[in-house]
């Protein structure tokens, strides 16, 4: 598993405030978290928090920026390894953001963390570009659409953490659960449920239905 290079900033008071904010936003949501409680957890004064970040909104944006930097470093490190695939990137990214999973799950369900989602989707497009070079058939959807849905599916594991863990019989944040999840994802990726001909038939049926809907709207 790729290990992200430590960020020098993580030794500073600013980083302590940010990490405390990640915890409080994850536990209480953006509206429920308070800067005073965040400062107390970080071991700093509310004034120092305001000095570094200004407002609670700016602090939340800093949390998103931190996760984007973390995922970007993982992407660069995995890309530097020859012979690895997008599955490796997804697995490494999910492992890296594991400690911040509660924050990310809460933020995503609140409609926040747009920079994190968008960054992961853009990186997904980069991996798809490589995979498309070896693809023999024409994709049904454009690369951005596929990367967007793929990112949502990957992040859904964290949001549905308890349900996925129950179904797998192991906590997905544990070593056993992470291993089982990775094997399951690899099996799903390598053994699609539909063959190319069957998928093409479903696509054609969907296109016919869409055309009929446009011709007879409201029926």
Rosetta blueprint (number, residue, H / E / L):
1 X L
2 X L
3 X L
4 X L
5 X L
6 X L
7 X L
8 X H
9 X H
10 X H
11 X H
12 X L
13 X H
14 X H
15 X H
16 X H
17 X H
18 X H
19 X H
20 X H
21 X H
22 X H
23 X H
24 X H
25 X H
26 X H
27 X H
28 X H
29 X H
30 X H
31 X H
32 X H
33 X L
34 X L
35 X H
36 X H
37 X H
38 X H
39 X H
40 X H
41 X H
42 X H
43 X L
44 X L
45 X L
46 X H
47 X H
48 X H
49 X H
50 X H
51 X H
52 X H
53 X H
54 X L
55 X L
56 X H
57 X H
58 X H
59 X H
60 X H
61 X H
62 X H
63 X H
64 X H
65 X H
66 X H
67 X H
68 X H
69 X H
70 X H
71 X H
72 X H
73 X H
74 X H
75 X H
76 X H
77 X H
78 X H
79 X H
80 X H
81 X L
82 X L
83 X L
84 X L
85 X L
86 X H
87 X H
88 X H
89 X H
90 X H
91 X H
92 X H
93 X H
94 X H
95 X H
96 X H
97 X L
98 X H
99 X H
100 X H
101 X H
102 X H
103 X H
104 X H
105 X H
106 X H
107 X H
108 X H
109 X H
110 X L
111 X L
112 X L
113 X L
114 X H
115 X H
116 X H
117 X H
118 X H
119 X H
120 X H
121 X H
122 X H
123 X H
124 X H
125 X H
126 X H
127 X H
128 X H
129 X H
130 X H
131 X H
132 X H
133 X H
134 X L
135 X L
136 X L
137 X L
138 X L
139 X L
140 X L
141 X L
142 X L
143 X H
144 X H
145 X H
146 X H
147 X H
148 X H
149 X H
150 X H
151 X H
152 X H
153 X H
154 X H
155 X H
156 X H
157 X H
158 X H
159 X H
160 X L
161 X H
162 X H
163 X H
164 X H
165 X H
166 X H
167 X H
168 X H
169 X L
170 X L
171 X L
172 X L
173 X L
174 X L
175 X H
176 X H
177 X H
178 X H
179 X H
180 X H
181 X H
182 X H
183 X H
184 X H
185 X H
186 X H
187 X H
188 X H
189 X H
190 X H
191 X L
192 X L
193 X L
194 X L
195 X L
196 X H
197 X H
198 X H
199 X H
200 X H
201 X H
202 X H
203 X H
204 X H
205 X H
206 X H
207 X H
208 X H
209 X H
210 X H
211 X H
212 X H
213 X H
214 X H
215 X H
216 X L
217 X L
218 X L
219 X L
